[in-house]
Amino acid sequence: MMKRALAILMTTALAIPVLTACSESVSKDQAKPAEEITLKVFDAHAYGLEEYAEMAKKFEEAHPGVKIEVQHAANDSSTLLQSRVNSGDIPDVFDVESGTAAQKYYEYAYNWSEDKEVLGKFKEAALETGKDGDGNIMSLPWTYENLGLIYNIELFEKAGITELPDTMDELEAACEKLSAAGITPFALAAKETWVLHHLSTHFMMDKSLDAKGVADKLNSGDLAFKDMKNFQNLFRLLDLAVKYGPDKPLEVDWETSENMLANGEAAMIHMGDWCQSTLDSFNPDARLAFLPCPVSDNPEDATLLSSCNWTYIVNKDSKHLDLAKEYLEYILTSEEGQKWMCNGVGGVPGAKTTMEVKGALANDASAYVENGKTNGWIHTIAPTGYSDIVGPAMQAYMIGDMTAQQVTEEFQKGWQIQKN
């Protein structure tokens, strides 16, 4: 979450009673421990907070003498987590983006490979995102996430747009129609460098070259940004976002962007289905749907990006290792955990479930997944630190401080430097 979400830190400390081995019942003669146990949890999200609090409370009620101390982080969660690790305050349970970001924390991670009963509760494809280079399962998956353009159906109808644009020319024409109808076409959250980084990855791929293929070719030197067939169209989309967006594009943060979309003040944003709960909080009646991001003049290249992107780690050196393992299994596989993910977050769990997902966006994305209108996520397998370079470069382009050529060179340099 990706990262994305609320710029808050929220600590919840709830008195806990306990569940036995992730069962949802507790022996009545279970004795309260002599000393209170505090389980430290770092959650890099700010979605489904009410459901999370209720879930944690029920775990606590089942575990007398245990306290769950949760730090909900959002903006800059990677820096916050790294600061805790550097200071020796490693949480008992924490989540990070899968791929490159997770790999650097696997030295602290409990190895789940032999916990067959637990692993059997997850989809095999989702478990792949938690493997290290040797195939060990070092982390457990959260939810599948999908990202792309999200549009306000009512505003498109008002502007007379009857077919979704799937080429760059059609996207520009849609912006013109929306503007002529007195509607702000774009509210791109350009203040957030992670949003811009996510957006850029659409233009690095096409239907003939997936996320892993692009990353492998960039790493080997067989592909350069200047030679990517769709990459220059990234700047065309940024131009549209500036021309048809708020007057001060770099002041639009994620919350403003989502608020404008949900309340009919803008027709399109770029975001993922993890934002369903905040969109609902702004306007539960908003009719919103995904729009595969156009990247060329070929409709086949317009896709959503889909991945089981966030993964949870248990600190192998936790003083309360068994409890930490039990808590993670609980929040990811129990009925209460699935309520959090399916209803609170509006995402499809990486765990096996028959529970219906509340989120309209997640359900909308499922149709695109089934029809092959998705590609993978590059930003989770890109070199660490690469995103910190390209996001600011895109911001500089949007305010005229850098040219498209300079930004393209910055992408190339950023990948190569961080790769090494």
N, C-alpha and C positions, 0 to 999 in steps of 0.2 A: 502498500500500500504502500505500491507501490509505492515514494512515500508521499504520503498524501495524508491529509486529514488535519484535524483540529489542532491548533497551536496551544495545547494545554498539557499540563502534567497533572494527573489526578491520582492521588493515592487513596486507595480504599483499604481500610483495616477493619475487618469484620471478625467478630468472635467466632471461632469454628468448632463445631462438632463434626464427626467424620464418617466417611463411607469405607467399607472394607473392599479393598481391591477393585475399586470402581464399580462395585455393586451399588445400588441405590437404596439399600437398607442397612441398618446398623444394629448390631447386637445390643439388647437392652442392658446387658450386664457389663458393657464396655466401660472401663474405668477411665476417669480423667487423668491425664499425665500429671506427674508431680510438678513439672514446670511447663509453662506455656511455650508452645512452639510457634515461631513465625516463619512462614514460607514466603520468600521474596519472589515476586513475579514481575517481569517487565513485558508489557504488552504494547507493541509499536502501532497502536491504532486508537482511534477515538470514535468508533462506530459500534452501535448496539450496546451502548454503555449500560442502559437500564437492564437489559437481558444479562449482560455480563455480571452486574452486581447481584442480580437474583441468583444466577448460577453459582457464583462464589459463596453467597450466603448459604445456599442449600448444602454445599460441600462442607462449609464450616459447621452447620447445624448437625451434620453427620459425623463430625470429627471433634469431640470435646477437647478443649485445651489447645486447639490449633487456630492460628490467625493467618489469613491470607492477606498479604500486603502487596497491593497491585499498583504499579506505576504505569498509568496509561500515557503514552507519549505519542506525538504525531509528527509535526514539523521537526526535522532534524533529529529524528529518533536514532539514527545510526550514530550520530555524534554523542548523544546522551548515553547510549549503551556502551560505546567505546570508552567514554569517560569513566563509567562505572567499572568496566573491566580493568582499565589502566590503574584505577585506585584500589583494586583488589576486592571491590564490592560486586562480585559476579552474582547475578540473580540465580535462584534455584531453577527457575524456568524462564525462558525468554525466547522471543521470536525475532527473526531477521529475514531479509529477502533471500530466497533460495538462489543457488548458483554461486557466483563469485563472492558475494557478500557473506554467505553462510560458510564458505570453505575456511575462511580465516578464523572462525570460531569453533571449528570442529576439534581443535586440540583440547577444548574444555568440555566437549560433548560426551554424553553417555552413548554407548553403542547399542542400538536396539536390535541388531541383526539376529540375536538368538531368542528374542521375545516373540516367538511365532504366533502366540495367541493374540497379542496386541496387534502385530502387523497384519494379521488376518482380517482385522476390522477396517482396513484401508484399501482403496482402489490401487491396484498394482502400478498403474501409470503415475498416480500421485506420489507413491513412495519413491519413484525414480528421482524426484526432485530433491530428496534428502540423502542421496548417496555421495560418498567421498570417492576419490580416485580409485580406490581398491574395491569399490562396490559395497562397502559397509553402509548400513543405514544409520546415519548419525543424527537425523532430525525427522520430525513427523509433520506432514502437510496440514495446512489450515484449510483454505477454500480455493476453488478455482476463481480466477479473476479475469475479466475481459475488459479491454479498453478500446476506445475509438471516439469518434464524434458522437455526442448525444444531442438529440434535437427535440424541440418542443412541437409536438404534433399539431396542436391548435394553431400555433403561429405559422407553420408551413401551410396549413389549410387556409388560413386567412390571407396568405400571400398568393394563393392559387397554385401552389406547388403540389402536383398530383403524383409525380414520380420522383423517387429519391435520386439525387445526383450521385453518379458513380464514376465520373471522370472530372478532371480539373476544370474543363470548360463548363461542364454542367454545374459544378460547385460555384463557380464565379457567377453564372447566370442565376442561380438560386439566391446568392447574396444580393444581386441587383434587384430581383423581385421582392425580396424581403425589405430591402431598404426603401424601395418605391412605395411599399405598403406602410411605411412609417415604423418598421420593426428593426431593431438592432440585430444584425445577423450573427455576430460573434461576440462572445465574452470569454476569450481565452485567458486562463489564469497565468498570465505571463510573469507575474511576480514570483511564481514558484518555478525554480529552475528544474525541478524534477518533472513538472508537467511538460515543459518544453523538451526535455530529454526524451520523455516517453513519446511525444509527438514525432520527434525526429526519426525514431526507429521505423515508423511506417515507411519512410522514404528510402530506407536502406535495403528493403526487400522487394521482391515481386513474387509472382506465383511459381517462378522457376527456381528461386533461391530462397530457402527458408532461413530462420534466425541462426541456427547452428552453422549452416553453410556459409552465411555472411561472416560470422565470427571466425570460423576456421580460415576463410580466405583472407580476412584482414590480418589475422595472426601470422599466416604464412607469407604474406606480402603479395599474394596473387590477386588481390583486389584493393583498389584505392577509392576513397570517397569521391574523388573527381570523376571516376569512371563508372560509378553507380548510375544506372540508366534513369532512375527516378529522383535522385537526390536533389537536383536543382529545383524540382517542383516544391520542395520544402519551403523555399524562399517565396515562391508564389503563394503558398498558403499563409505564410507569415504576413505577406503583403495584404492579403485579404483580411486577415485578423486585425491589422492596423487600420486599414481603410474603412472597414465595416464594423469596427468595435469601439469601445469607450475611448474618450479623448486621451487618456493617460494609461496606455496599455500595461505598463509595468507596475501600476498600482492595483491591478486586479489580482487579488489573491484567490485561493481555491474557494473560500467561503462566499466571497462576492460573486464569483463565477457561477457557482451552483445556485445561489439565491436568485440571481438574475434569470437563469434558465427556468427554475421552478415557478417563479412568479411572473413569467411571461414578459420579462424585460429584455431578454435576448433569446435568439432562436437556437444557437448552437454553442456547445463547449466541447473541450476535449477532456475526457475523464474516464474512469472505470466504474464498473457496477458496484464497487465497494462504497460508493457515495450514496447508495440508495436510501439509507436511513436518514442522512442529512437532507437529501432532496425531499423526502417525505415530511421531515420536520418543518421545512420551509413552506411546503404546499402539498398536502397529502392527495389533493385532487388533480395535480398536474399530470397531463398525459405526455409521457416521455418515452423515447425509444432510441435504440442504437442506430447509427448511420456508419457503415463501413467507410473508412477514410479513403477518399479518392487520392491517388498519388500519381496518376498518369492519364493518358487518353485511352487506356485499355480498362474497361470495366472489370475485367478479371483480376486486376491488381488491387482493387479496393477491398480491404479486409478489416476485420477486427483482429486484435491481438489477444491471445488467450493463453493462460498458464496457471498452474498451481504455484503461485508466486511467493507465498510466505510460509515459512517453516519454523517449527518450534524445537528448541533445544533444551535438554535437561542437563544441568551442570553435573558432570560426573563426580565432582568433589564436594557436592552438596552434603551438609551435615545431616540432611533429611532426605537422602536419595530415594528411598522407597516411597515416601510421601510425595516427593516431587514427581516421580514417575506416575504415581496414581492420579495426581491432580491433572497432569497433562493428558493422560488417557481419558480422564473424566471430561475435560472441557472439549476434547476433540471427538469423542465417540459416544458419550452418554446421551440420553434423551434431552437433558438440560443443555448440554453443549450444542446439540443439533438445533435446539430452539434458538440459541444465541446466534448461530451461523445462518440458519435458514430464515428465521423471522427477524432477528435484530439487525443482522448485517445484510441479509438478502443475498447470500452467496451460496454456491453449491459446495458442500463439504468435500474435502479430500477423502474423508471416511465414507464407508458404505452407508447409505441411508435410503429410506423410503419416504422421508418427510418432504412435503412439498415446500419449495422455496417461495417465500413471500415476494421477493423482489421482482418487479416487472422487467427490469433490465437484465437480470440473470436469466430469466425465462426467455426473453427476447434473444439474448446471445446464443442460447441453446440451438435455436433454429439455424443461425449462421454456422455454428459448429457442425451441425448435421449436414449442412449443404456445402461444406468445404470452403466457407468464406472467412477463414481465420488463418492467421500465421502465428508463429511463436514470439517469445519475448527476447529481444537482444539485450536489453539493459541489465538483465540479471546474470548474463554470462559475459558481459563486457568487462574489460580490466577495471579493477578497483580504482576509483578516483577519476575515471574517464568522464563520468557524468558531471563532476564538479567543474570540469573545463568547458564542456559544450553548452551547458545551460546558460551561463553568463555570456558566452559568445553569441548565442541566439538573441538574448536580450539586447546586446549591443547592436545587432543588426536591426532590430525593431525600432530603435531610436536613432538610426542613421550613423552610429559610431563605427560600424564595420561593414564591409562589402560582403556580398555572397561568396566571392572568391576567398576573402580572408577568413570567413567563418568555415568554409570547406577545408581550408588549410589547417585551421585550428582543430577541427574534428580529426583530421589525419594525424596531426602532431600529438593530440591528446591520446588517441588510441595507441600510437607507437610508444610514447613515453611511458604510459601506465602499463602497457603490456610487458615492458622490460623492467 
